[in-house]
Amino acid sequence: LKEIKMKKLKIVSAVVASVVASSAFAAAGDMYGRVDAGYAMSSPKVHLVGSTDSFKSKNNGFTGNLGLGYYYTDQVRMDVNFGFTPSTSGKVKKNGKKTDSKLKVSTYTGMVNGYYDFTGMDVVPYVTVGLGLLSVSAKASGEALTAKVKTKTAFAYQAGLGAAYEVTSGVFLDAGYRFTGNTFKKSKSKSSLVPGASHAFLLGARVNF
């Protein structure tokens, strides 16, 4: 009889510990700040008015994010995020052939992202989607292509996944992937830049308060 009672007590203790561990991740009403840094990859295209030539480059480099968020429940949260890829440089290909030209691109995003955390584990996976704006500017230099594209802004959308680990109370290490698309289109009246989709791999920290 004592053994049965002890087993029941252990089961109850394990359930309670599990509930406490899952709820300790975050509570509804908590706010948080976040900072991320990582590596972004994109393939922008430049279109010149009156030309049928195709100009394309691969621009990879540093990217970062700053955000402020809010937990609606212990699993659902939302944040406002400012992202920046200050300057990436890639060699331009003209009609698929390498050239001496380089294309420098700078992008900035303002996004509202929603997240769902799969709580109940030490490492908490999550998925995210978001909408916002993307601003881009570019400058090409070289014999094959010389052009400057002033800052343009269009709607952007984002999706991603990742995982977070609580290193100490209310402080989380976060690793994730983000896909960012946009609604930029080729202009028929002037030279234009279509930045293409971006793939970013990020590592950062999130702090509850």
N, C-alpha and C positions, 0 to 999 in steps of 0.2 A: 504493500500500500504506500509506504514511504517513497519507494522508487517511482511509482506512478505519479505521485504528487510532485516529486522533483522534476520528472520529465515534463509535466504540464507547466511547471514554473519556468523551466528553461525555454519552452516554446513561447509562452507569454512574453518573457523577457526579450527574446529574439524579435518578436513582432513589434514590441514597443521600440526597441533599438532601431529597427528598420524605419519605422514611422518618423522617429526623431531625426534620423540621418537624412531622410528625404526632405523633411520640412526645414532642416537647418540650411539647405542650399540657398533658399531665399524665401521671403514671406511677401504676400500681397501687400502692396503699398510701399515697399522698399524702392529706393531709387539707386542708380549706379552711374558711375563714370567709367569710360573705357578708353584705352589707347592701344593701337595696333600698328605694326610695321611689317613689311614683307616685300615680296617680289611680284611684279605685275608684267603680263605679256599681252601685246596687242599687235594688230597688223593693219595700220592705217593706209588709206589710199588718197592720192591727190588727183583731182580732175581739173584739167585746164580747158578753158573755153575755146572752142574751135579746133580742139585736138582730139584725135581718136586714140592717142597713145595711153597706155596704162602705166601709172606710177604707183609703186607699192613698196612698203618697207616693213621690217619687223622691229618693233620698238619694245625693249624689255628694260626694266629697271626698278628702282626703289619706289615703294608706295606706302602711304600711311593713312590712318584714320583716327579721328577723335570723336567721341560720342557721349551723349547723356541719355539715360534710359529709365524706365519705370516698369516694375513688376505688377501686372494686373492680377495674376495668381502666382502660385509657386512654380507653374510651368509655362505660363504665357507672359511674355514681356515685349516691350517695344522701345526703340531708341531713335533719336535723331542723330545722324552721323554725317560728319564732314570728312570727305576723302580727298587726298591729293597725290598726284604723281607729277612732281614739279618739273622734271625734264628727263625725257628719254631720247636717245639718238639711235637711228638705224640707217643702214645703207639702203639707198633707193635702187629698186629694180625697174627698168623700163621695158615694158612688154616681155617681162620674165627674164631679162638679161641684166647682169650686174653693171652698175655705173659707178662713177666717182662721187656722185651726189650723196648728201646726207640729209635726213629729215629729223628735225628736233620737234618734239611734241610735248605739250604740257596739258594736263587734264585736272579738273576739280569737280567734285560731286557733292551734292547735298541730298541725302536720302532719308526717308522714313522707313525703318525696317521693323518687321514683326518676327518674333522667334517662338519656337515651341521647344522647351527643354524636356528631355526624357529622363526625369529625375528618378531617384531610388538606387543609384549606383555611385560608386566613388568617382568615376569618370563619367560626366554627364554629356551625352551626345545632344545635338540640337540641329534643327533645320531653320532656315530663314528665307524670307522673301521681302522685297522692298520696291518702292517707287520714289522718283525724285527728278533732279535735274543734273545734267552734265555740261560743263563748259570746257571748250578745247581751243587751243591756239597752236599754230605751227609755223615753222620756217625751214625752207629747203635751200641748200646751197650746193653749188657744183656746176659743172658744165652741162650735164644732162637735164638738170632741173634746178631752177632758181625761182622761188616763190615765197610769199608771206601770206599766211591766212590769219586774219584778225580773229579775236575771240568770238566764238559762236556758242550758243546754248540751245539744248534740246532736251526733251524728256528722256529719262533713263529708267531702267528696271534692273532688278538684281535678284539673284537666288544663290543659295549656298548651304553649306553644312559645316559642322565642326564639333568640337568637344571641349569641355571645360573641367578643370580640376581645382578644388578648393585647397590652396596651399596653407591658408590660415583663415580664421574666422572672417568671412565676408570678403576675402581676397581670392580671386580666381585667375589661374593661368589658362589662356584661351588659344586654341589653334584651329584654324579654319580655312576654307576655300570659298571664294566669291566669284561668281560669273556676273558681269555687268554688260548689259546690252543698251542700245540707244536708238533714237529715231532719226538720226542724221541721214540726209539724202543728198545725192548729187545735184548741184545747181546747174540750171541751163543757161543762166545769164552771166555768171562770173566763176572764176576759179574757186574751187571748194575742196574741203577736206572731209572725208568720211572716216571717222576714227576706228570703226569696227568694234567688235566685242573685246572685252578685257577679261583675262583670267588671272586672279590674284591668290597667292598663298600667304597667309597672315599668321603672325604670332603676337599675342598681346596680353594685357592684364585688364581685369574688370574688378572694380571696388564698389561694394555696397555701402550706402549711407542713409 
